[in-house]
Amino acid sequence: MVWSASAVWRTAGVCLAMGLGAPSLAQEDLAERRGNEPVVWGPCPESYEGAECATVAMPLDHQHPRGETLPLFVARKLSGVPNAPQLWILDGGPGGSGEGLYLGQAERLAAVLPGVDLYFPAHRGTGNSAGLTCAGEELESPNGSELSPEEWPDCLAEVRARWGHKLAHFNVSQAAMDLGTLIERVRGRNQRVFLYGLSYGTYQAWRYLELFPRQADGVIQDSVVSPGELFVSRTDLEFDPAARGYAALCAQDAGCRARLGADPWARIQAISDRVAQGHCAESGFTRPLLRKSLAGMFMTWRLRVLSLAIPYRLERCAPADVQALRYFLSLYLEPFELYGFSQVLEANIDFSELWESPAPSPATLRQRAGSATFSLDWGVDRADISVQWPKYSSHSATRWPRVKVPLLMMNGTLDPMTSHASALVAARRYRAPNQTFVSFPHVGHSVGFNSPTTLPGAPNCGHLVTASFIQNPHAPPDTSCLAAMSPVPFDDRGAARIYFGAAFTSVWDNPAAP
């Protein structure tokens, strides 16, 4: 069923969820007029090749629609099929703008989902949607393009000077209102609409379902954030359990076991302890740099083998290993393109909605990372600013919506960011007909993009299951691709050449001496 804009505003849940009273008739009339304004599509920035884009004015505060507005950017890649279903893809983070996602995955999605129009909205506060940035993000610091602990206080002062109390409107509820309002303006009559939430995008989708419970025809949740169960403040504790599971797979592979023994996890921990004591210092690795790079490589299906090979090379520490490891660090420490990602929005939402209560102290955050073997050091980098950042109140942060629309939830069993155990909480909660949870064995974060198969064209199994769901959300999704998942790789010639140098043909072995 398609809702009119005025009907959206009359929904009591919108007002209650945002902690405010009912909108006035004048607000309803204005919302109705805005809902009737056509969205004008035109050329896109260079990174959105093959798409058309639009910028739509949204209220800074949806409860005061006649007040200040901000621009909301959206790109779409049309299928060419009349009245095709729409798939709205919600990027992760929080802080993702959808730009990098479009650049890397739009073509692959279009190939798996022919006859589906793809939409990539930029969350308010990211990219071209009033992106929240600080001068420090442009610095070539040891953290690549990330703000360092020393840069965060100046960043906060800069953001406060620009936005003041309005910073509180860069929140999940307002972003969910942006999404529902924009969908209402863009969808055609009787045109089906689906959402695809990725990581933090699943959290935004839960809020959207609370405010717009019947607007979508189905919702796909990839790498599920369970409200009240998963907290970003615990990120530095979550990598080791998943990495330990991956090390157990290494022990079952003859080649990997030959390098790291019958207990690879214990071996990696012992190597990490040796590095902390100065072993192979000529490689450039310290223990903090080691745990952070291991966690970074662990994030993708293909590159996670490097999280095993790097400790192995550190232990051996032959001249060729030192060469390979220094080459790796020269790439790893290079500044990287943010593609519209906003670290400010990430902090603003995380500290207010995805943080434990009572909040962990800076010392606790540092201790969590310091005790880990694999960690992104997220808490270390934000330990001090986490107690200084202005918080906003959210009554929905730990609340689950009532979901009656078809729902597909997917999670990898070795996910270090949204753990399989926490995702299963959602699986137990949503068990109605047409609500399905699919586990992807040995897969890490983002199953849609990290679940390769041996099928022709090597499509990702997560995308195939998604395509099946969109085709018929009222039938069980086709999960037969799980039987065709690619074997977990424990060597990669291409990754070795890229990350260790052109002379290397194995992530483990050194080239023969000339």
N, C-alpha and C positions, 0 to 999 in steps of 0.2 A: 504494500500500500504506500502511495506517495503522500507525504504530509505537506501541507502548505506552510509557509513561514509563520503565519499567525498561529497556526495550530501548534507549531513548535514552541512558540512563546507562551502559549496557554498551558503547556505541560508543567504541572506543579513540581514534578521531580527536578526540573532544571533549577528552579529557584531554591528548592530545599537543599539540593546537593551543593549549591554554591553559597548557602548560608544567608540568602537574602529573601526579601519579600516578593510578592507577585508583581510582574511588570504592569505598568499603566496601559490604558487604552491607547494613549499617544505613542508609547513605545511599540505596542503591537502594530499600529498603523504604519509606523516607520519601518518596522521589520518587514511588513507586508510589501511596502513599496520597494525596499531594497531587494527582497526576494524576487520581485518581478523584473529587476534590472538585468539585462542580458550580460553574460560574461563575454568579454571581447578577447578572442584568441589571436595571437600574432607570433612574430619571430621570437626565438629563444636565445639565451646565451650560448656560446660556442660548445660548451660541454654537453648540451642537450640536443645533439645532432639527431635529426629525424623526428623531432617533437615539435609541438606548438605550445606556447606558454601564455599565461595570463597573470595579471596582478589585480587582486580584488581588495577593496577597502573593507576592513573588518573593525568593529568597535574594539577599542582597547579593553573596555569592560562591557561585556554583553548585557549586563544589567542596566547599563546607561547608554543605549545605542545612539543617542543624539550627541554624545560627547566625542572625545578624541578618537581618531581611527589610526589603524596601522595597516601597512600593506601585507597581504598574504599572497605568496607566489605559488603557482602550481604549474607543472608541466604535464602534458599528456601525449601518449603515443597511440594513435588511433589504428584500429585493425582494418578499417575500410569496409567493415560489415555494418549495414544499417541497423540501428538500434541494438548494437552489440552490448553484452554485459560489461559493466564497469568494474575494474579492480583497483581500489584505492590502496596504495602501498605506503604504510606508515614506517618510517625509518626508526632506527634505534637510537641509543644514547643514554639518557636524553641529550640532545644536542645535534643529532643528525638532521641534515637538511634535505636528504633524498638525492642530492646532486651526485655524490660518489656512487650511490646505489644505482642511479640511472646510467651513469657512465660505464659501470662495470657489468650490469646485469640486464639492462632493458632488452637488448637483442636476444639474449637467451630466454628471457621470460616470454617475449613475443613469439619465439619459435615453439615453445611448449604450449602457449596459450593462444593459438590462432583464433580469430573471431572474438577476442576480448580486448577492450580498450583499457590501456594502462594509465593510471593517474599517479603522479608523484608530488604530493603537496609538501611544501616546506613549512615545517612546524614554526609557529610564531617564535621569534627570537633567533631563528637560524637563517643562514643564506640571505636571500632577497626578501625574506619576511621579517623586516626590521631586525636584522641580525645583531645580536649582542656580542660585541668583540671588545678586546682591549689591545692597547698598543703592544704589550708584551708578547702577544701571540705571533707577531711578525719577527721576533728575535730568533737568531740562530743559536739557541741554547743547547746544553747537553741533553735536554729532553726532546730534541727534534723541534717540533713546533708547539709543544705543550708549555703552558705556563709553569714556571718553577715556583717552589714555595716562597722565594724571595720576591717574585713578581706579583703574587696574588694580592697583597695589601694595596698596592698602587692600582691594580685592576679594579678592586672593589671601590676604591675612592672614585675612580673614573666612571664606573657604572652608576654610583650613587649621584654624582654630579649631573649625569645625563638624565636619569629616570626618577631618582628619589623614591617616593612611596609607590610610584607606578610600576616598579620592578615586580611587585607582588602579583601583577596581572599577567606575568609571563609564567603561567601555571598550567597544570594539566586540564583542569575543568574548562578554562577559557579556550585552550587549544582544541578540546573536544567539541566545544560549541562552534569554533571556527569550522571544523570538519563537517559537522552535521549541517550547518548553514550553507556551506559551499556545495556539498553534495546535493542539497535541495535545489540549488540554483542551476546546477549543471546537468543533472539527470533528465532524460527525456521521459515522456509519458509512458508508463508501463516498462521502463528500462530497468533491468535488474542491476543491483548494486551489491558488490562484495568488498570486504575489507581484508587486507593482509597486514597484520601487525607483526613486526620483527623485533624481538627483544623488548626494549623499552616501548616500542610500538604496540606490544600486546597490552602493556599497562595503560597506554592512551586509549586503546580499543575497549578495555574494560570500562573506563570512564565514559567513553562515547556510548556504550551500550546502556549505561545507567541513565544517560540523558536522552538518548534516542533509541529506545528499546525495540522499536519495530521498523526503523527506517531501512536497514540493510536486509538483504535476502540471505546473507550468510557471512560468517566471520571466520577467517583463518588466523590462528595464533601460532606463530613460529618462535620457539624458544621462549617459553611462557614465564612471565613475571607474575608470581602469585601474591596478591596484595596481603600484607601482614605477615608473609612468610619469607620473602626475599628482600634483603636490605643491601644497598650499595655500600654501606659502611662495613659490611662483612666481606667485600670483594676479595681482599687479600688472604682470606681464609679458604676461599672456594676452589682455587686452582689445584692445590695438592691432592685432594681426593680424586679429581678427574685424571690428573697426571699419573697418579698411582695405578689407576685402572688401565691406562695406556701402557705403562711399564709392564703390567701383568701380561698384556698381549705380546709385548716384546719377548718375554720369557718363553712364549709358545712358538716363536718364530726361530728357526734354526740359525739364520744369519745374525739376527739381533742378539740371540742368546749367546752366540759365539763371541760377541764383542762385550756384552755387559753382564754375562753370567746368568745364573739361575734366579737371582733376585736383583733385577735391574734397578728397582727403586732404592734399595739399600745402597747399591753401588753409586748411584747418582748423588744421594745424600752425602756419602762419604767423600766424593769428589768435591762437592760444594764446600764441605768443611775444610778440605785441603786448600781450596782456592782462598777461603777466608784467612788462612794462615800464610798466604803468599805464594802458594804453588803456581807455577807457570805465569808469574806476574808479567813476563815479557809479552804475553798475548794481549795485554791490555784489560783483561777481565778482573773485576773485583766481585765479591759476593753479591752486593746489591745489583750490579750490572748483569751478573749471571742470572739471578732469579728473575729479573725483569725481562731479559731477552728470551729466556726459556718460556716464560708465560706468553710473550708475544708470538713466538713461533708456534706455540701449541694451539693457537686460535684457529688454524685452518687445516683441513684434511691433508693437503699435500705437504705443507711445511712443518707439521708437527714432528716429523722424523728428525728434524734438526734439533729439537729439544732433547733428543737422546744422543745425537752424534756430537753436539758441542761438548757436553761433559766428557764423552769418550776421548775426544781430541785434547781436551784440557788435561786429562789424566796422562795421556801418552806424551804430549808436549814436545814432539819431535820438531825440528826446524820447519818442516812442511806444514805441520799442524799450526805452529805459531803464525806462519804466513797466511794460512786459511782463516784462522780466527781473527787476525788483525784485518784482513780483507772484509770479513763479515761485519766487524764493528764499524768499519769505514762506511758501510752501507746503512747499518742499523742506526747510527747516530746522525745521519744526514737529516736536515729539516724536511718535513713532509707536507704535502698539500692537504689542507683541512677540508676542502670542498664544501665550504659553508658551515662546517661544524662549529657550534658555539660552546666553548668551555664555560662561559658565563651562565648560559641557560642550564647546562648540565649541573653546575653547582647550585643554581637557584632552586631547581626542582629536587635534586637529590637531597640537599640538606633539609628541605621542608617536608618531603613526602616519602622518600625512600631511605630514611635514616632511622636507626634504632632509637627507642625511647625507654629509659633515659639514654642520652647520647653518649657514645664512648669518648673518653678523654683523648687528647692528642697523644699522650703517652701510650694508651691502649692501642690506638691506630698504628703507631710506630712498632709496637711490640708484635702485633699481628703479622705485619710484613716481615719483620726481622726474624721471626721463627719459621717462615715459609721457605720452601725450596723453589717453588714456582710462584711468582707474584708479580702483578703489574705495579706494585707499590702505590696503588691509587690512594690509600689512606695516608701514606707517608707524605706524598706531595701535597695533600690537602688537610693535613692534621691541624695546623694552626688556624687556617682560614675557616675551617668548619665551625669553630666556636665564635667567629667574628661575623659571619655572614648573616644578614637580616633574614629571618624566617617568616613565611606566611602560614596562615592556618588553613588546613585542609581536613574537612570532616569525612572525606571519602577515601583517604589514603589507604586505609586497611579494610575498606568495605568492598564486598563482592556484589556485582550487579545481578539482578534476576535476568537470566538469558533464556529466551524462548525461541530465538531464531536458530537455524542450523549452525553448528559450531564444529570446526575442525581444529584440534590442538595437536601440535607436533613438538617433540623434544628429543635431542640426542641423549644417549645414556652416558656419554663422557663430556657433557657440557660443563665448562668451567665457570660460566657466567650466570646462567640460569640452570641450576643443577636439576638433574632428572628427579631427584627426591622432592625438591620444592615444586616442580611442575606437576608431579603426581597429586599434589593437593588439589589442583584445579581439576584433574581427571576424576577424583573422587567426588568433587562438588557438582560437576556438570555431567550427569549420566542419563539425561533425558533422551528420548528418541531423536535422532539426527544430531546428537552431540557425541563426537568421537575423539578419543585420544590415541595417538599413534607414537610408539617408541621406535627410535631409529638406533639399532645396535652399533656401538663403537663410534657413533657420530658425535662431534662436538657442538659448538655454538652455530646457530643459523642453519638448520637442516635443509632449508630450501636451496642453499648455495654451497653446502658442504656434504652432499650425499650422492657422490658420483656412482653411476651404474655402468655395467658392461653392455648395455643396450646400444643399438646403432645411434651414433651421435653423442653418446655418453651423457644423456640428460640426467639431471639430478632427480633422485627419487622423490624428494620433498616437493619438487615442482610437479611431478607427474601425479602425486596424490592430490595436490592442490587443484590441478586441472580436472581430475575426476570429480572432486567436490563441487567445483563451479558448474560442471556440466549437469550434475544432478545433486543438489545439496540435501535432498530428502531420501537419498539412498546411501548405503554404506560406501565410503570411498574405496576405490580400487588401490589396494596396498601390495599388489603382486610384485611391484618393482623391488620390494625389500629382498626378495629371493635373488635378484640380479644385482645387488650392491657389489661394487668393486671390492676386491680383497684389500685389507688394510696394508698400505705399502710401508716397507722398512728400508728402502733405499730409493733414491731419485737422482738420476744422472743430471737432469735439467736443473734441479734445485742446487746440486753440488756446484755446477758451473756458474750459476748466477750468484750464489751467496759465498762460495769459497774461492772462486777464481776459475778462469777458462781451462786451466790445466787439470782440474779435478773432475773425475768421472764417477765418483762415489762419494756419498756423504761421510763414509767411514774411512776409506782407504786413501793413502797418499799416492800421487803419481810416481812411477818408477823414475829413479835418478837417470839423467841423460848419460 
